[in-house]
Amino acid sequence: MNQFYSLSITKLVFFWWVSLLSLTSQAQRIGPVAFQQLPQPYQLYPRNAQSTALIPVAGRVEEAGWEALSVRLFRNKQPIASRRVPLTYAGNSAAFQIDPLPIRAEKAEYDVSVTLWKGTDSVNVVTRTNIVAGDVFVLAGQSNAGAFFRDTRTNEFCRTFGVISENYGKGVYNPADTAWALSNQTLYTQNVGNLGFGIQQYILEKYGIPTCLINGAMHWSSMNEQAIRTATNPTDLTTGYGRLLYRLQKAGVANAVTAWVYRQGETEGYGESTDWLGGFGRYYQQLKTDVPSVKQFYVYQIDIIDPAVGAAPFVRESQRTLPRTYPDIQVVASVGTEGFDGLHYSDAGYDQNAMEVARLIGRDFYNDPDQDNIDAPNLRQAYYSTAARDEITLQFNPGQRMNWTDGHGSLKLTQFLYLDGQAGSVQSGRAEDNRIILKLNGPSGASKLTYLPATYTNQQPDYPYRGPYLTNKRGLRALSFLDVPIAANGPSDVPTVATPSLSASVVSASSVRLTWSAVAGATGYVFEAKAPSASSFATLAQLPRDQQAFVVENLPPGAVYAFRVKAIRRDDESAYAQVDVQTPAVLTTPELQATATYATAVRLHWNAIADAQRYVLERRTTAETSFTAVATLPPATLLFQDSLLVAGQRYTYRLKATGRFTDSPYAEVTVQTPAYLPTPELTVAPQFNDALLVSWKPVANATHYALWRKTGTSALVALGTFEASVTAVSDAGLQPGTTYTYQLQAFGDRTESPIVRADAQTPGLLATPTMSSTVVYTNAIRLAWMAVPNATAYQLERMTDGQAYRVIGSYGPTVTTLVDTALAPGTAYAYRVKAKSPLSESVYGVTSATTTTLLSTPVLSVTVLYNNALRLGWASVPAATSYQLERMAAGQSFQTVGTYGAGVSAVRDTLLAPGTSYTYRLRALGDRTESPYGTQTAQTPALLSTPALSATAVAFDTLRLRWDPVPSAAYYWLERRKTGESAYSYTTRVDAGTTQYVDAGLSPSTTYQYRLTAFGDKTQSAAATASGTTLVLLATQFEPAAHFRLWPNPARGKVTLQFARPTTGTVQLIDLRGLVHKRQTVQQATESPLLLPDAPAGTYLIRVESGADVYVQKLLIE
């Protein structure tokens, strides 16, 4: 970027800081540009008749040095158009105006970007985003129009402008609040209310058109307050009218409002204001001046509100009759809205209101065909319909199809029809077309009729009033009416709508086109017809006001029909215009015949039909549900050949003669083409490298076959035609290794088979396999050969010592190596192999080899080492590199003991089973050779018998051990340990002739464990074990006798113990060796007898144990 541009950017940034938001009454200044016309973010431009809008961009560049200005248009962020204009300065400024940028009214958002240029350098001045094109609507009134501005729904294609002023639209408006926004973008401030957004959403979803809706509702406002307009300042922001008009003008849509929805009157119904109709008249005329673009007004009739005053029904009647004064007003019913609480409605209710008024908007502005019974029924006239005046007919606006509902909840509809202001005269009702017929209780002289109560309070049942209502077939509730005159002499038949002129023209034998003249002021047309056999007319359609033609189809030929049409207005209708039409008669049905001439062709012919201008021939198969046109033929043509058909297909043809207006009935005929013969199953197989065998399976119903052959790109050569009995041909004299293509076709009566093709190649000679051999062992040679392309097998042969070759085997194509085993050592062998395929083979590849000789047999010796170990020895074998030793126990197979190096000539085999016979074999191993086995057998010694060991206490420190002698024992090994010790700590050797051992020096009253093993020559016994406990060591000093005493002492047979205090414990009688002769227990005893055993006379001890205390006294037994 050059220096001048950098300085300009610096100046521009500074200029923007001080003037970014600088506005005048004519311009919006952004940086160096003062814009006269520039879109705003979220702005909606009203669409034109072509459903497009134009975005203007114009202004003045007020900084010198810029060369051009460009505007780019984006659709959904993608560039779609660009405008660029040069800048011509007058002084320090340059005016510009861009050709308007067109945008479509659609679900798309547009952005506009403005850029200044200086050479190739540029700077973006401003980008305005989220612009749409669409329609503008206004919603005004009081609280049921604003619904407290609490709707939270929004959509990028639903827009609004400005804000809701304070106090629900009654506060003074801030003139700076002129921003575009999404509808309901903010709660309350930029809200359009539930009803407003519901209208926008319906239009967007059904017609795809974005909308701007400006809600100018003022809660708690009267009609007179709504109509206050300052003549010298219509946009006076202190008035509700001025605030709404200000928003429309600032948005630039005051001359582009499509429709005005108005909902107000509750204030007058409450008696808080008067003269609703006068206030509305002023309001309407002011809008015609200030917002002249409004094409249609939709005014809601208020509901049966509470608490209401007597004026409420007069407000409703004023609203119902507005269309009589203002033809561009339609009245919408509020009664029957969901969620009615006596004044307001639920969200679902406002959505219902939105849908019902949006349907009218769709009819009036979007050509929606859904027009039948979407208006609220509005009473046109009431009259006595019987001479006895006991029946009243209510005639509603034209096109309505009325329904009668007896009741709702506990209420009956007859309760709310008032004759001269009194209920109870109506007995029942019924609906007929756009009429309700009321059956009265008797003749009546009433002159006025009212529908729905004037007021309804919370003291009445089923409050608030939610029905019953008179409705049409779409559920639209009839507008309430007040004191409507009842005509005494039937309906008034003088229409105020002009009668259309009706004409008819025949379109076809079954259709007639009706056209009529447009009627000024008509809102639509009702079209009716009467068949020849019918006694009355039936409605065919209710058509929009811009339609003046209708085609009636599916009429029978040669019949006379009566058609009539009337123009309707919302409150009146014209007389009928009628015309009679006769449809043309049909032509005579042709006589159609069909013949299958081949599998793919059918010939059709028919007779000539009088007055036919052409013949239309159609065809379908059994699988098709509709016919397809085959040909349209001139009247002189009576024959047609239909070809390129499918063989074996059933075809139905139909033919009709067509005249100027009528056709004949179709003549039908069904024919089936012969089926193709089945496709032959063709096989071509080599017979040898110069011959191929061509064969096929017989084809049912074939009379002959044709066979062709070619090779490469050459032409087909016919090999001949063969009778049906021939199914194979040998084609000889061919070139080896060459590909041939064969074609075969079967032929039968008026049919043939599809052509079948097959390729085959004559085989060539296979390549010779190159062969090699390697000696693997004394009995094995490895053979290998090169793989041969196209080989399917290899045949291997062997010759031994110059004898004849013998086949070893045939191997698959993937086998190229083989080890030939079970050969003789030191023998010469020759091998040869040839590659084979089913129809070819190669010459032999050859090789030879000689197996190695055996080593000499080793001499094996065995020596017994112990009952579980043997020693194996052998003499070395020349050329041996290792030895392999194997062992076999009786009844088992040989197991390898180990493999040993060439320097090893002896090994020990341990962990053997005693008394077991083992056979050993040894072979020497060398380079690709081995020796025969050397064998030897030996037996391990058996175990000695296990000695029977016992231990007996001799004294408090001595145990005596005894055992039985063990045959063949050379000595015994005795071991000892105390109970609880893990290892034996004392061992001693005992000679074989000894069978006992006294173990002294032990601890008193201690248990010892002993283990004894007998040993013999190269064997031993299993260890025998025994346990013994030394005797108790006697006390050498006794406790005082104070605790107990004995009597008599000396004693015989019995002694008594007397305790100093109650004692619990154990009493023992012990001799001086420590042996216990008697033991008994005492329990809290002060005296206890002790029966003495038959023991030798002598000195004994009485020992008493009580808890941790021990007491001992001597006792002499006589």
C-alpha positions, 0 to 999 in steps of 0.5 A, a space after each residue: 500500500 502506498 504512503 498516500 493510502 496509509 495517510 488517507 486511512 489514518 485520516 479516515 479512522 479519525 474521521 470515523 471516530 468523530 462522525 460514526 453516528 453523526 446523523 442529519 435529517 437527510 443523511 446517515 454518516 459513516 466514516 467519510 460517507 454520508 448516506 442518503 439511502 442505506 439498508 439497516 440491519 434486519 430491515 424488511 423491504 416491501 415486495 412488489 407485484 413480481 415478489 421482489 424488492 429493490 435496495 437503494 444505496 445513495 449518498 455523498 463521499 465527503 473525503 477527497 482522493 477516492 476513485 470509486 465506490 462499490 456495493 456487493 450483494 450477498 444471499 445467505 452469505 454468498 455473493 450474487 451481485 455487484 455494482 461499482 460507480 466512479 466518483 466525480 468530485 465537486 469540491 471535496 465531495 462526490 455524490 453517488 447513486 447505485 442502481 437498486 439491488 433486487 432481492 426476492 421475497 423468500 426464505 433467504 437473508 441478504 447482506 449489503 457491503 459498501 467499499 471505497 476504492 483507490 486504485 487496487 486498494 480498498 476499504 470497507 465502509 459498512 456492511 449491513 446484514 440480515 436483510 429480507 423482502 416481504 409483506 408488511 402487516 399492522 396489528 392494533 387494538 387493545 390488550 387482546 391485540 398485544 397479549 401483554 407482549 410476552 411471546 418468546 417465539 422468534 424466527 429469522 424471517 419474521 421482523 418488526 420495527 421500533 419498540 413498544 412504549 411503556 405502560 403496554 403501548 400507552 407511554 410516550 415514545 422515544 423518537 430514537 427507537 427506530 431499529 429493525 429487529 426480529 419479532 420478539 427479539 426482546 421480551 416486551 420491547 420488540 414484541 409483536 404478541 402471540 397473535 401477531 407472531 402467529 400471523 407471521 409464522 402462518 404466512 412464513 410456513 405456508 407461503 414462504 414469505 417473510 413479513 414485518 408486523 408492527 404491533 401498535 396495541 394500547 392496553 386499556 384503551 377506548 376506540 375514541 382514544 385509539 382514534 385521537 390524531 393531531 391534525 397538525 402533527 399526525 405522528 404526535 408521539 403523545 398519542 397512540 395513533 401518532 406513535 404507530 404512524 411514526 413507526 410506520 413512516 420511520 420504517 419506510 412502510 407507511 405506503 406499503 402496508 398490506 393489511 390492518 388487523 384490528 382488535 378492540 372494543 372490550 373497553 366499551 363493552 365494560 361501559 368505560 367509554 361510548 360511541 364505538 362506531 363513531 370512534 371507529 369511523 374516524 379511525 378508519 378515515 384517518 388510516 385511509 389518509 395516512 396509510 393509503 396502501 392498506 387493501 384489507 381490514 380484518 376487525 375482530 368482533 369482541 367476545 361475551 366478556 365479563 363484567 360487561 354492561 348493556 352496551 356490550 351487544 351493541 358494540 358487537 353488532 356495530 362490529 358485525 355490520 361494518 362490511 355494510 359501510 366499509 367493503 374492505 373490512 372483514 369481521 373475525 369471530 372471537 367467540 369460541 376461542 380456546 382458553 377464554 377466561 372472560 376477557 383474555 385467552 390462552 396462548 393456544 387461543 391466540 394461535 387459533 385466532 392467528 390461524 383463522 385470520 391468516 387463512 383470510 389473508 392467504 385467500 386475499 393476498 396469496 391466492 391460497 385455494 383453501 377458501 371454502 368456509 373460512 369466513 365467520 358466518 354472518 347473518 344476512 337475513 331472518 324470516 318466518 318460513 312457515 305460514 303458521 310462523 312457528 319456524 324461522 330461517 336464518 340465512 347466512 352469507 353466501 357459500 356457508 355450510 352451516 352446522 347445528 350443535 344442540 349444546 355445550 356442557 350443561 347449556 343448550 343452544 336454544 337458550 341463547 336465541 332470543 325472540 324480542 329479547 326473550 329466551 325459551 321460544 326456540 324448540 330445536 334447530 337444524 342446518 341446511 346449506 347456508 341456513 339455520 332453521 329454528 323450530 319454535 315452540 309455537 306460532 310467534 309474533 316476535 319481530 326481532 331475533 338476537 343470538 348469544 347473551 348480552 352479558 354472562 356473569 360468574 353467577 351463571 353456569 359454565 362460566 365464562 361463556 364458551 358455547 354452544 355456538 352456531 358454526 359452519 362446517 370448518 368450525 368457524 363460529 357465527 358472529 353474534 347479532 342483536 335485534 335482527 328484524 324477522 321478515 314476515 313474508 319470507 326472504 328478500 329475493 332482490 339481489 344487490 349483486 349483478 348476475 354474471 353472464 354464463 356460456 358453455 362450450 364442449 371440450 371433449 366427450 366428457 368435459 365442458 368448459 363454462 365461462 362467465 363475466 366478472 361481477 363488480 364487488 363479487 368476492 367469489 362465485 358458486 358453481 352448481 350443476 344438475 345431472 339429467 336424472 337429478 331433481 335439484 342442483 348440486 354445488 360443484 365448487 366455490 371459486 375465488 373472485 378472480 376466476 371466471 372459468 371452470 371445466 367440468 370433467 368426467 361427464 357421460 357422453 350424449 347427456 344433457 346437463 344444466 349448469 348455473 353460477 351466481 356471484 357472491 359477496 360477503 353479505 349478498 349474492 346475485 341471481 343464478 345464470 344458467 345454461 344447458 349443455 349436451 355432451 357428444 355421443 361416443 363413436 362405435 367400438 372397433 373390432 381389434 385382432 392380433 397375431 404374433 408373427 415372431 418372438 418379437 413382433 405382433 400384427 394388429 388389424 381392425 375395421 374402419 369406424 365412421 367419423 373417426 379422424 384417427 386411431 390411437 393404439 396403446 399397449 401394456 404388459 401383464 406387469 404394467 398397471 397402465 397402457 403406453 401409447 404405441 401409435 396414432 394412425 390416420 383413419 385410412 390405416 387399418 393394419 399395424 406391425 408392432 416390433 421390438 417386443 419381448 419374447 414370451 410376453 403377454 401383451 394387451 392392446 387397446 384401440 380407440 377411434 377418435 373423432 372431433 369431440 368424442 372417442 369410441 370405447 377401447 377395443 382390447 385384445 390380448 396376445 402372447 409372443 412366443 417365448 425365446 428358446 432357452 439360452 444354450 449352455 455352451 462349453 468349449 474344452 481343449 482336446 489337445 493343443 490343436 483341437 477344441 471340443 465344442 459342446 452344448 446341452 440340448 435346448 427344448 423345442 429347438 429344431 437346429 443350431 448354428 455355430 460360428 468361430 473366430 480368432 482375434 479380430 478376424 470375422 466369424 466363420 460359419 462352422 455349420 448348421 446342425 440338427 437338433 440331435 447334435 450337441 457336440 462338435 470337435 474342431 480340429 486343425 487349430 493352432 497351439 496356444 491360440 484363443 478362439 471364440 465360438 458363438 451358438 444359437 438355437 432356432 425353433 418355430 417362430 423363435 430363437 434363443 439368445 446367442 451364447 459365446 464362449 472362448 477357449 485357448 489351445 494349450 502350448 507345450 509347457 516349459 522344462 522344469 530345472 531340477 536340483 538335489 541336496 543330500 539331507 541325511 543318510 535316508 533323505 534327499 531334498 529335491 527342488 525344481 523351478 515352477 513352470 507356468 500353466 502347470 497343473 501338476 508335476 510327476 516325479 520319478 526315481 531310479 536306484 543304482 541304475 535300475 529303471 525309473 519308478 514314479 514316486 508321485 504326482 504333486 500339485 502346481 504349488 509344490 516345487 520342493 520335496 524331501 525323499 525319505 526312507 532311502 538306503 544309506 550310501 546309495 546312488 539315486 537319479 531323479 527326473 520331473 516333468 510338468 503336466 497340465 490336462 492337455 500338455 506336459 514338459 520334457 524331463 528335468 533331471 538330477 542325481 545324488 548319493 546318500 551318506 553312510 551310517 556310523 558304527 554302532 556304539 557299545 553301551 554299558 550300565 552300572 547300578 549306583 543306587 536304588 534311584 541312579 544308574 551310570 551309562 557309559 560307551 566307547 567313542 564312535 569315529 566321526 560322531 559329533 554327538 550322542 543321543 541317549 534314550 530310556 524306556 521303563 517296562 511297558 512304556 515307550 522310549 523317552 530321550 534322556 539327553 543329547 551329549 557332545 562328542 567328548 562325553 562317554 558316560 552320564 548318570 541317570 538319577 531320580 529313577 524308581 527303585 526296583 525297576 527295570 530300565 532299557 537304554 539305547 544310544 546312537 551316535 550322530 554325525 554330519 547328515 548321518 547316524 549310527 544304529 542303536 546300541 542297547 542295554 538293560 539294568 534294574 535298580 535295587 528295591 527299597 528295604 522294608 520300613 522298620 516298625 518304630 515305637 517310643 516309651 517314657 522311662 523317666 522324666 529325662 529318658 525315652 526308650 525306642 524299639 523297632 523290628 529288625 529289617 532284612 538286609 539292613 547294614 545299619 540304622 540312622 536315627 534322628 530326633 526333634 522336639 515337637 514344633 521344630 521344623 528340622 531334626 537336630 540330633 542324629 545317630 547311627 545304630 548297628 544293624 544287629 541293634 533293635 532298641 535305643 535309650 535316649 537320655 538327658 532329655 527335658 522333663 514332660 516334653 514330647 519328642 519326634 523320632 525318624 528311623 531309616 534302614 540302610 543296605 547295599 545301594 538302597 535304604 528303607 522308607 523312614 519310620 516315625 514315632 513320638 514320645 513324652 518324658 515324665 513329669 519332674 516331681 517337686 523337691 519342696 512342697 507348698 504349705 499344707 494350709 490350703 488343704 489337709 488329708 485324712 486319714 494319712 496313711 490311708 487305704 481305699 479312700 482319702 478325704 481332702 478338706 479345703 480352707 476355702 471353696 476350690 475349683 480345679 484338678 486333684 491328681 494322685 502321682 507316684 514318685 516317678 511322676 506317673 499319674 494314677 488318679 485324676 478328678 475335678 472339684 467345683 467350689 468344693 470345701 471337702 472332696 473324697 478321693 477313691 484310691 486305686 489298687 496301687 502298690 503301697 508307698 509314698 505318693 503325692 496329692 497335687 491340687 491345681 486351682 487356676 494358676 495355684 498348685 498345692 502338693 502334700 504327701 500321702 502314704 498308702 498302706 
